[in-house]
Each structure stands twice: as C-alpha cells, then as structure tokens.
Amino acid sequence: MSTPLFDPTAGPVGRDIKIAPRPPRLDGLRIGLVENTKFNSDVLLRRLADRLGRLHGMTVSRMARKRSPSHEIDEASVEALRKQSDFVVSGIGD
C-alpha cells in the first residue's frame, strides 16, 4: 500500500492571528493604499478613498504600488506607510 501525497480530508491547520486594534473613530484618519497592479485595482482604491473622504473626512496619505500582484512592496514603502498612515488598504482588481 502506498502513502498518499495529499489527503484532502485533512482539516485546516490552526494558527494565531493578531488583528490590529480598530480606531475608536474614523473622522480625519489618514489612509495608506497599496495598489497591486491588477486591472482596476487603482480605480477601486481611489473610489474607496473618495467615499471615505466624503463620509469621514479621511485623506490619502500615501499610495504604494507593487511590481506585480505576487510581489511585496519594498521595505521603505512599508515604513513610510507605517509613519504616514493610520490604516492601510491593500487593493485587488479584476
């Protein structure tokens, strides 16, 4: 009897996830955006930012752009987003 390479009946592996605390208010927060270069991801992010600006007075502090959807943003962009933004939205597209 051979050993299976993949067992689709195995359950998911649990892991601890630390969720960032929610801000007590949304008014006037600075939004960082990460655009992943997929079609329309920049449009989606800008529309979201515009709506948050109208509803809560938020402003876009910085937009970082990935080289491709599978790449990470560079460490300098990560640090700039940390310093200049109250929260970050990473956009998808398609």
C-alpha positions in Angstrom: 0.0 0.0 0.0 1.4 3.4 -1.0 1.3 6.5 1.2 -0.9 9.4 -0.3 0.9 12.6 -1.2 -2.1 14.7 -0.4 -5.0 13.9 1.9 -7.9 16.2 1.0 -9.8 15.1 4.1 -7.3 16.7 6.5 -8.6 19.6 8.5 -7.2 23.1 8.3 -4.2 23.9 10.3 -5.0 26.5 13.0 -2.8 29.5 13.6 -2.9 32.5 15.9 -3.7 35.8 14.1 -3.1 39.1 15.8 -5.7 41.6 14.5 -4.9 45.3 14.6 -7.0 47.2 17.0 -9.8 49.2 15.5 -9.6 53.0 15.8 -12.3 54.4 18.1 -13.3 57.0 15.4 -12.9 57.3 11.6 -13.0 61.0 11.4 -9.9 62.6 9.8 -7.8 59.4 9.6 -5.0 59.1 7.1 -5.4 56.2 4.6 -2.4 54.4 3.1 -3.1 52.5 -0.1 -1.3 49.5 -1.6 -2.1 49.0 -5.3 -1.3 45.6 -6.6 -1.2 46.4 -10.4 -4.2 44.3 -11.3 -6.6 45.8 -13.7 -8.8 48.4 -12.0 -7.2 48.0 -8.5 -6.1 51.7 -8.6 -9.6 52.7 -9.6 -11.2 50.6 -6.8 -8.8 52.1 -4.2 -9.3 55.7 -5.2 -13.1 55.3 -5.2 -13.0 53.8 -1.7 -10.7 56.6 -0.6 -13.0 59.2 -2.1 -16.0 57.7 -0.3 -14.2 57.5 3.0 -13.1 61.1 2.5 -16.7 62.3 1.9 -18.2 60.3 4.8 -15.4 60.7 7.4 -13.0 63.4 6.2 -10.3 60.9 5.6 -7.3 61.7 3.3 -4.9 59.5 1.4 -1.5 59.9 2.9 0.4 57.6 0.5 -0.1 55.1 -2.3 2.4 52.4 -2.8 2.4 50.3 -6.0 3.6 46.7 -6.2 5.7 45.5 -9.1 3.2 42.7 -9.7 0.3 41.1 -7.7 2.6 38.4 -6.4 5.4 40.8 -5.2 5.5 42.6 -1.9 6.1 46.3 -1.6 9.6 47.3 -0.7 10.6 47.8 3.0 10.9 51.6 2.5 7.3 51.8 1.4 6.2 49.7 4.3 8.0 52.0 6.7 6.6 55.1 5.1 3.0 53.7 5.3 3.5 52.9 9.0 4.7 56.5 9.7 2.2 58.4 7.4 -1.0 56.3 7.7 -3.5 55.5 10.4 -4.5 52.4 8.5 -3.8 50.7 5.1 -6.0 49.2 2.5 -4.5 46.8 0.0 -6.4 46.7 -3.2 -7.1 43.8 -5.5 -8.5 44.2 -9.0 -10.1 42.3 -11.9 
